[in-house]
């Protein structure tokens, strides 16, 4: 039986309220699973090259593919697209974002990595301005400025050393933003298995090619962490897809910022990371920027951004299931 076409079609009355609560709860579970997935790749501590971790993580992530497939979908639909240029851009941008996120989580405290990757909504706004010709109003510009101010507070250039991990986190956010913008540009005609599969296939192909020259088989414990990295991300996508058929994207999207709380907690308990006051202020500015963007884009009817951490393309598909109208692109 076909799944409902829109994520915001729910029964009336008490049943609607119950479904919304269930959807939000599933959203929190999904983003907790995403965070623990990223913690697994951080636990490898750079013993494997980032592209090797990304490659095996993508293989395990294929476990979520059957959930995304609709009746009549075939595996070959992953490469079937009406817009080859956008498909190729997702194919390239997603693995770059994943490699960036792996490097960021490996080299930085989790909260700091998340804070920089959470700049993704600001990147989405800027890319939408230049490539989708969206009109950007004062409130969206304010959100962008607040986000970049938050990054300056987190980084404190000149007062603390900057390293490749910080650049990698920004690359992860930018890669995820490209995925979001291509998703918007593709519109409802593109199958969600193609939207999701382009990024996963790109990660397998590109990262697989990069790891061949110096390949080292993972140890048993590294296999366990890699399995956790990929399977927890797949589980998170399953949770998010079910959440999307119980609650609207507007209700689910803010739950992504619960990842920051998990990051602070895991960073402190597992790696002994301490978040100082300037870092908290910067995180608050970046999260506030993202929430302001979500509220503004929802009011304008623009497709909402997916979870920002590690540029999850399947989540954007989950929050706007196939058949949902693209909304007003002139936000």
ZIBELMO-V997759 format. One line per field, one symbol per residue. ss: DSSP state (a for helix, b for strand, c for the rest). phi: phi as a letter, one per 30 degrees, with the letter a starting at -180 (. if undefined). A space follows every 50 residues. Layout:
BEGIN
ss: ???
phi: ???
END
This chain:
BEGIN
ss: cccccccccccccaaaaaaaaaaaaaaaaaaaaaaaaaaaaaacccccca aaaaaaaaaaaaaaaaaaccccccaaaacccccaaaaaaaaaaaaaaaaa aaaaaaaccaaaaaaaaccaaaaaaaaaaaaccccccaaaaaaaaaaaaa aaaaacbccbcccaaaaaaaaaaaaaaaaaaaaaaacccccaaaaaaaaa aaaaaaaaaaaacccccccaaaaaaaaaaaaaaaaaaaaaaaaaccccaa aaaaaaaaaaaaaaaaaaaaacccccaaaaaaaaaaaaaaaaaaaaaaaa ccccccccaaacaaaaaaacccccccccccc
phi: .ddedbdccbddiddddddddddddddddddddeddddddddddhidcee dddddddddddddddedddcejdbdddecdbdbeddddddecdddddded ddddddcceeddddeddddeedddddddddcchddcdddddddddddddd dddddhejcbdcbdddddddddddddddddddddddidddddddeddedd ddddddddddddecdbedddddddddddedddddddddedddddccbded ddedddddedddddddeddccidccddedddddddddddddddedddddd idedddeddhhddddddddbeejdddiddcd
END
